[in-house]
Amino acid sequence: MRIPSLVPAPLAAVIAGILVAQLATLATTVYLHRASAHRALKLRPPLAFSFRLITWICVGIKPREWVAVHRKHHAFTDVEGDPHSPKLLGWVRVQLTNAALYRREARNPATVGRYAKDMPPDWWDRNLFDRPYLGLGIGIGFLIVVLGPIWGLTAALVHTVSYLMSNGAVNAVAIGSAAGPTTTRRATSAGWP
């Protein structure tokens, strides 16, 4: 017996995809960016762990890699060495390939070693969170269980596109429209603890 839905399946898939993208963006903004990369706020351990879990399931990002790439970006904002500068690479390239630019730099052990040395892998990383495809598989599997195979995969696609495009837009528009290198470059050019 099927329970009737108040929302048509295609609309439910789009709504679910957008909600997951918003959750992933919240985790990126609060946990990865503000708390981890800039140390601008301190999260209580249960909340920090929740954000790590959300990040793992929604986007499969290893926090220390994201932090390293972001810190390197601030150390070299809009000059040679910036991993994803719209001023150097062009707005369109950063908008459309931001994830690939991030992944390329995240695979550089020198970047991670220098800019995220204060975030060594812990037990959770070694045994769970350093397996990004497992996290993504769990997240997509959850959408499939809730919405069915077609609409669950549709929700995952909506999430992926909206998350990547919105985060690429932040880099390409906000940074690309700045008058020059940000003031944080001077503060961070010497490296990180």
BAFI-3210 file (N, C-alpha, C; in Angstrom, 3 decimals, decimal comma, padded with zeros to 6 digits):
// residues 193
n [1|2|3|4|5|6|7|8|9|10|11|12|13|14|15|16|17|18|19|20|21|22|23|24|25|26|27|28|29|30|31|32|33|34|35|36|37|38|39|40|41|42|43|44|45|46|47|48|49|50|51|52|53|54|55|56|57|58|59|60|61|62|63|64|65|66|67|68|69|70|71|72|73|74|75|76|77|78|79|80|81|82|83|84|85|86|87|88|89|90|91|92|93|94|95|96|97|98|99|100|101|102|103|104|105|106|107|108|109|110|111|112|113|114|115|116|117|118|119|120|121|122|123|124|125|126|127|128|129|130|131|132|133|134|135|136|137|138|139|140|141|142|143|144|145|146|147|148|149|150|151|152|153|154|155|156|157|158|159|160|161|162|163|164|165|166|167|168|169|170|171|172|173|174|175|176|177|178|179|180|181|182|183|184|185|186|187|188|189|190|191|192|193]
n.u [000,839|000,633|001,456|-000,267|001,220|001,709|003,125|004,145|006,332|008,529|008,784|009,256|011,775|013,350|013,048|014,139|016,782|017,655|017,405|019,306|021,590|021,618|022,041|024,593|025,994|025,721|027,232|029,713|030,175|029,988|031,385|033,686|034,758|034,538|034,985|037,025|038,994|039,537|039,456|037,685|035,567|034,650|033,519|031,441|032,385|030,343|028,775|030,679|031,462|029,044|028,855|031,109|030,226|027,965|029,258|030,809|028,819|027,253|028,975|031,464|033,936|037,231|037,940|040,541|041,826|040,173|040,447|043,226|043,480|041,880|043,193|045,617|044,718|044,082|046,629|047,842|046,204|044,829|047,283|050,171|050,101|047,718|045,129|042,618|041,938|039,804|040,680|043,128|042,610|040,217|036,732|034,740|036,062|036,653|034,060|032,917|034,700|035,475|035,363|037,058|039,463|039,848|040,070|042,412|044,389|043,999|044,990|047,671|050,270|052,093|050,725|048,632|050,182|051,524|049,543|047,541|048,568|047,839|045,704|045,837|045,117|042,638|041,356|038,738|038,935|040,873|039,519|036,967|036,033|037,944|037,215|035,720|033,904|032,396|030,954|029,493|028,071|026,434|024,901|023,598|022,346|020,534|018,811|017,748|016,404|014,432|013,135|012,926|014,473|014,737|013,912|015,408|018,034|017,725|017,344|019,891|021,427|020,390|021,181|024,017|024,620|023,548|024,990|027,698|027,607|026,748|028,834|031,005|030,216|030,481|033,263|033,937|032,412|032,326|035,055|036,223|035,231|036,439|038,541|041,292|043,976|042,854|042,784|043,376|045,373|047,868|048,017|048,151|050,191|052,570|052,173|050,663|049,855]
n.v [-001,189|002,119|005,267|008,252|011,163|014,559|016,292|016,417|013,940|014,853|017,562|017,228|016,031|018,112|020,043|018,603|018,281|020,967|021,631|019,894|020,914|023,448|022,742|021,602|023,870|025,474|023,944|024,132|026,904|027,587|025,523|024,540|026,940|029,298|028,216|026,221|026,935|029,701|029,936|031,578|031,160|028,996|025,786|023,685|020,363|018,262|019,619|020,363|017,792|016,946|018,687|017,782|015,235|015,888|017,267|015,174|013,339|014,894|016,242|015,014|016,090|016,368|017,815|018,921|019,167|020,973|023,205|023,670|024,368|026,646|028,334|028,612|029,959|032,436|033,172|033,707|035,477|036,324|036,472|034,912|031,510|031,377|029,118|029,253|031,747|034,159|036,457|035,777|033,410|033,789|034,580|032,802|030,328|029,795|029,774|027,572|025,468|025,290|023,244|021,297|022,729|023,084|020,348|019,565|021,116|020,244|017,696|018,048|017,264|018,985|021,401|020,692|019,792|022,136|024,182|023,087|021,959|022,085|020,450|017,493|014,149|012,408|009,628|009,291|010,415|008,734|006,271|006,687|009,341|009,988|008,613|009,568|008,770|006,795|008,255|009,988|008,019|007,012|009,306|009,701|007,229|007,458|009,454|008,018|005,932|007,392|008,875|007,201|005,479|006,985|009,634|010,114|010,060|012,222|014,283|014,215|015,044|017,652|018,790|018,576|020,161|022,684|023,204|023,198|025,235|027,470|027,759|028,089|030,488|032,229|032,364|033,233|035,580|037,219|037,376|037,862|040,376|042,092|044,896|044,520|042,444|040,823|042,090|040,108|038,625|039,751|039,218|036,472|035,538|034,539|031,932|029,217|028,193]
n.w [000,000|-000,929|000,377|-000,125|-001,536|-000,583|-002,067|-005,403|-006,814|-008,561|-007,775|-005,051|-005,190|-006,238|-004,217|-002,044|-002,986|-003,077|-000,361|000,797|-000,425|000,748|003,405|003,159|002,327|004,587|006,415|005,129|005,258|008,062|009,526|007,930|006,788|008,625|011,298|011,051|008,980|009,414|012,141|013,472|015,087|017,780|017,906|019,858|020,738|020,066|018,137|016,220|015,387|014,293|012,097|010,684|009,982|008,403|006,321|005,277|004,397|002,668|000,820|000,687|001,356|002,583|005,544|006,337|003,889|002,493|004,144|003,925|001,178|001,128|002,949|001,588|-000,625|000,577|001,379|-001,041|-002,468|-005,479|-006,773|-008,294|-007,477|-006,147|-005,783|-007,030|-008,431|-009,729|-010,948|-012,056|-013,474|-014,748|-014,760|-015,805|-015,985|-013,270|-012,205|-013,535|-013,120|-010,471|-008,505|-009,613|-009,678|-006,941|-006,132|-007,486|-006,185|-003,573|-003,646|-003,486|-001,522|-000,286|000,005|001,777|003,917|004,690|005,080|006,636|008,905|011,515|011,731|011,989|010,797|012,619|014,590|013,599|011,060|009,812|009,870|008,856|007,782|005,838|003,642|001,162|-000,883|000,287|002,206|000,484|-000,885|001,155|001,666|-000,843|-001,024|001,113|000,107|-002,028|-000,719|000,625|-001,434|-003,607|-006,424|-008,934|-008,312|-006,051|-007,067|-008,766|-006,893|-005,714|-007,887|-008,303|-005,881|-006,121|-008,419|-007,645|-005,276|-006,175|-008,130|-006,635|-004,757|-006,470|-007,579|-005,402|-005,179|-007,823|-008,272|-005,868|-005,071|-007,522|-008,135|-006,415|-005,611|-005,380|-004,066|-001,108|002,268|004,050|002,942|003,510|006,224|006,274|004,714|005,673|006,346|008,211|011,589]
ca.u [000,000|001,420|000,885|-000,301|002,123|001,145|003,973|004,531|007,705|009,572|008,942|009,903|013,196|013,993|013,075|015,121|018,113|017,984|017,598|020,597|022,610|021,659|022,688|026,014|026,542|025,822|028,402|030,901|030,358|030,221|032,404|034,930|035,305|034,690|035,558|038,255|040,021|039,903|039,412|036,941|034,653|034,943|032,312|031,497|032,701|029,239|028,364|031,759|031,367|027,850|029,231|032,008|029,368|027,183|030,199|031,181|027,674|026,706|029,914|032,650|035,148|038,079|038,098|041,899|042,157|039,446|041,085|044,534|043,295|041,345|044,266|046,575|044,062|044,276|048,055|048,239|045,004|044,921|048,655|050,645|050,023|046,314|044,596|041,382|041,726|039,117|041,467|044,192|042,105|038,992|035,485|034,048|036,787|036,458|032,655|032,582|035,644|035,968|035,562|038,262|040,603|039,998|040,557|043,807|045,244|043,829|045,829|049,068|050,620|052,799|049,705|047,971|051,188|051,869|048,421|046,610|049,344|047,153|044,551|046,254|044,012|042,372|040,803|037,541|039,398|041,533|038,616|035,674|035,866|038,863|036,611|034,664|032,871|031,507|030,038|028,577|027,186|025,428|023,989|022,772|021,502|019,438|017,845|017,085|015,462|013,325|012,413|012,928|015,718|014,759|013,804|016,552|019,171|017,428|017,645|021,347|021,916|020,022|022,091|025,381|024,712|023,321|026,101|028,896|027,430|026,699|030,164|031,816|029,806|031,090|034,646|034,052|031,790|032,765|036,492|036,532|034,836|037,205|039,449|042,662|044,123|042,185|043,689|043,781|046,583|049,027|048,024|048,324|051,212|053,684|051,818|049,713|050,501]
ca.v [000,000|003,351|006,435|009,363|012,270|015,894|016,993|015,525|013,428|015,715|018,742|016,769|015,808|019,428|020,632|017,853|018,626|022,324|021,596|019,255|021,887|024,494|022,135|021,489|025,230|025,881|023,248|024,713|028,261|027,656|024,587|024,545|028,272|030,138|027,544|025,457|027,651|031,002|029,871|032,762|030,733|027,671|024,980|022,614|019,102|017,568|020,375|020,214|016,442|016,925|019,336|016,865|014,184|016,501|017,526|013,877|012,734|015,768|016,669|014,177|016,902|016,152|019,167|019,470|019,549|022,202|024,259|023,960|025,087|027,973|029,134|028,948|031,009|033,709|033,510|034,142|036,001|037,001|036,511|033,572|030,593|031,272|027,934|029,486|033,190|034,600|037,516|035,133|032,326|034,209|034,306|031,619|029,111|029,537|029,431|026,256|024,407|025,527|021,966|020,659|023,508|022,713|018,966|019,520|021,658|019,410|016,501|018,441|017,038|020,144|022,371|020,194|019,769|023,476|025,036|022,417|021,142|022,098|019,553|016,144|013,180|011,713|008,284|009,376|010,629|007,523|005,131|006,976|010,563|010,032|007,794|010,471|008,124|006,098|009,274|010,377|006,879|006,990|010,426|009,411|006,093|007,964|010,106|006,969|005,238|008,292|009,359|006,227|005,576|008,064|010,958|010,252|010,469|013,582|015,174|014,264|015,875|019,044|019,202|018,711|021,320|023,937|023,416|023,571|026,531|028,558|027,953|028,669|031,889|032,995|032,627|033,965|036,903|038,013|037,607|038,426|041,779|042,899|045,841|044,014|041,379|041,129|042,430|038,906|038,077|040,216|038,576|035,030|035,145|033,844|030,546|028,924|027,461]
ca.w [000,000|-001,074|001,047|-001,071|-001,224|-000,743|-003,027|-006,515|-006,691|-009,139|-006,932|-003,817|-005,497|-006,367|-002,869|-001,247|-003,484|-002,639|001,097|001,072|-000,830|001,770|004,581|002,825|002,316|005,991|006,980|004,515|005,764|009,508|010,010|007,170|006,564|009,812|012,474|010,783|008,218|009,994|013,607|013,896|016,137|018,324|018,028|020,851|020,044|019,383|016,958|015,233|014,840|013,430|010,842|009,965|009,429|007,322|005,230|004,708|003,713|001,623|-000,219|000,640|001,469|003,754|006,090|006,317|002,518|002,176|004,937|003,329|-000,083|001,436|003,549|000,535|-001,410|001,278|001,396|-002,382|-003,113|-006,770|-007,292|-008,648|-006,348|-005,728|-006,468|-007,783|-008,554|-010,941|-011,611|-012,832|-014,329|-015,433|-014,047|-016,340|-015,598|-011,840|-011,997|-014,062|-012,744|-009,121|-007,808|-010,162|-009,204|-005,535|-006,029|-007,925|-005,125|-002,368|-003,813|-003,330|-000,116|000,263|000,415|002,989|004,979|005,167|005,463|007,558|009,845|012,810|011,617|011,598|010,788|013,876|014,419|012,745|009,684|009,293|009,773|008,246|007,004|004,698|002,588|000,703|-001,694|001,212|002,727|-000,584|-001,140|002,224|001,434|-002,016|-000,651|001,937|-000,788|-002,815|000,169|000,946|-002,608|-004,698|-007,201|-009,925|-007,682|-005,146|-007,896|-009,227|-005,762|-005,589|-008,994|-007,991|-004,802|-006,636|-009,303|-006,923|-004,343|-006,931|-008,785|-005,646|-004,197|-007,528|-007,723|-004,320|-005,596|-009,075|-008,218|-004,725|-005,125|-008,830|-008,229|-005,460|-006,264|-005,360|-003,080|000,153|003,358|004,771|002,334|004,265|007,534|006,193|003,747|006,317|006,599|009,288|012,698]
c.u [000,882|000,695|000,880|000,573|001,410|001,899|004,316|006,011|008,759|009,834|009,624|011,399|013,942|014,111|014,118|016,546|018,554|018,214|018,939|021,735|022,736|022,329|024,196|026,686|026,677|027,042|029,696|031,205|030,750|031,406|033,727|035,561|035,576|035,418|036,904|039,335|040,479|039,950|038,702|035,889|035,018|033,624|032,492|031,685|031,509|028,771|029,417|031,692|030,159|028,151|030,185|031,195|028,551|028,068|030,545|030,044|027,192|027,685|031,193|033,954|035,903|038,384|039,518|042,320|041,467|040,113|042,421|044,391|042,794|042,415|045,314|046,002|044,248|045,745|048,519|047,073|045,330|046,340|049,054|050,685|048,619|045,686|043,353|041,036|040,991|039,877|042,559|043,643|040,869|037,746|034,835|034,751|036,577|035,016|032,371|033,496|036,176|036,244|036,825|039,526|040,902|040,621|042,034|044,739|045,163|044,676|047,322|049,459|051,364|051,811|049,054|048,952|051,493|050,675|047,394|047,357|048,740|045,925|044,990|045,061|043,867|041,789|039,621|037,934|039,958|040,551|037,299|035,724|036,843|038,422|035,428|033,558|031,924|030,486|029,028|027,590|026,087|024,414|023,055|021,832|020,310|018,377|017,070|016,063|014,224|012,484|012,261|014,140|015,773|014,801|014,904|017,795|018,969|017,746|019,151|021,953|021,607|020,945|023,486|025,529|024,541|024,451|027,348|028,770|027,398|028,073|031,136|031,496|030,399|032,519|034,697|033,503|032,368|034,245|036,861|036,177|035,585|038,215|040,883|042,759|043,492|043,209|044,129|045,035|047,814|049,135|048,391|049,489|052,388|053,401|050,913|050,423|050,552]
c.v [001,250|004,498|007,590|010,523|013,600|016,703|016,022|015,160|014,328|016,962|018,376|016,560|017,132|020,083|019,932|018,202|020,001|022,366|020,962|020,210|023,005|023,982|022,022|022,865|025,769|025,239|023,819|026,078|028,286|026,792|024,714|025,935|029,012|029,443|026,894|026,281|028,925|031,002|031,097|032,423|029,333|026,942|023,950|021,293|018,375|018,289|020,264|018,829|016,327|017,563|018,467|015,776|014,710|016,734|016,226|013,298|013,579|016,078|015,855|014,948|016,496|017,533|019,715|019,867|020,858|023,384|024,650|024,768|026,506|028,879|029,522|030,046|032,373|034,126|034,074|034,769|036,816|037,263|035,076|032,696|030,442|030,114|028,185|030,975|033,534|035,707|036,902|034,144|032,711|033,729|033,007|030,344|028,788|029,131|027,989|025,134|024,555|024,221|021,264|021,398|023,173|021,316|018,862|020,013|020,809|018,142|016,794|018,277|018,214|021,201|021,946|020,203|021,141|024,221|024,372|021,554|021,139|021,188|018,136|015,186|012,520|010,332|008,305|009,597|009,332|006,385|005,414|008,164|010,710|009,099|008,573|009,781|007,297|007,075|009,703|009,258|006,764|008,105|010,173|008,238|006,513|008,635|009,078|006,226|006,106|008,621|008,339|006,460|006,763|009,425|011,173|010,683|011,873|014,594|015,315|015,139|017,350|019,589|019,487|019,975|022,616|024,226|023,886|024,950|027,674|028,810|028,503|030,143|032,756|033,346|033,564|035,381|037,739|038,348|038,278|039,895|042,662|043,755|045,320|042,890|041,772|041,390|041,201|038,293|038,492|039,482|037,099|034,612|034,398|032,379|030,419|028,148|025,970]
c.w [000,000|-000,391|000,063|-000,590|-001,436|-001,794|-004,152|-006,423|-007,347|-008,292|-005,616|-004,034|-005,589|-004,995|-002,001|-001,682|-003,030|-001,129|001,469|000,686|000,205|003,044|004,353|002,826|003,731|006,644|006,417|005,126|007,236|009,922|009,251|007,115|007,864|010,958|012,180|010,085|008,918|011,522|014,187|014,949|016,565|018,526|019,133|020,115|019,410|018,111|015,849|014,589|013,909|012,082|010,027|009,276|008,252|006,102|004,511|003,871|002,532|000,503|-000,286|000,709|002,724|004,327|006,010|004,911|002,134|002,875|004,311|002,047|000,194|002,036|002,506|-000,354|-000,734|001,312|000,056|-003,142|-004,356|-007,256|-007,608|-007,403|-005,810|-006,494|-007,314|-007,862|-009,840|-011,679|-012,482|-013,860|-015,136|-014,700|-014,511|-015,896|-014,123|-011,562|-012,410|-013,582|-011,321|-008,377|-008,312|-009,722|-007,742|-005,412|-006,422|-006,817|-003,859|-002,443|-003,649|-001,854|000,514|000,748|001,714|004,160|005,549|005,755|006,375|008,561|011,243|012,818|011,213|011,628|012,156|013,567|013,456|011,281|009,101|009,046|009,070|007,282|005,850|003,570|002,009|-000,089|-000,843|001,777|001,691|-000,908|-000,094|002,004|000,267|-001,721|000,190|001,064|-001,610|-001,967|000,415|-000,283|-003,732|-005,585|-008,157|-009,246|-006,652|-005,899|-008,465|-008,127|-005,578|-006,684|-008,747|-006,907|-005,345|-007,480|-008,521|-005,936|-005,096|-007,572|-007,774|-005,045|-005,234|-007,714|-006,622|-004,688|-006,796|-008,981|-007,087|-004,804|-006,444|-008,956|-007,247|-006,205|-006,335|-004,363|-001,748|001,245|004,119|004,178|003,133|005,590|007,435|005,323|004,362|006,578|007,805|010,373|012,446]
res [m|r|i|p|s|l|v|p|a|p|l|a|a|v|i|a|g|i|l|v|a|q|l|a|t|l|a|t|t|v|y|l|h|r|a|s|a|h|r|a|l|k|l|r|p|p|l|a|f|s|f|r|l|i|t|w|i|c|v|g|i|k|p|r|e|w|v|a|v|h|r|k|h|h|a|f|t|d|v|e|g|d|p|h|s|p|k|l|l|g|w|v|r|v|q|l|t|n|a|a|l|y|r|r|e|a|r|n|p|a|t|v|g|r|y|a|k|d|m|p|p|d|w|w|d|r|n|l|f|d|r|p|y|l|g|l|g|i|g|i|g|f|l|i|v|v|l|g|p|i|w|g|l|t|a|a|l|v|h|t|v|s|y|l|m|s|n|g|a|v|n|a|v|a|i|g|s|a|a|g|p|t|t|t|r|r|a|t|s|a|g|w|p]
***
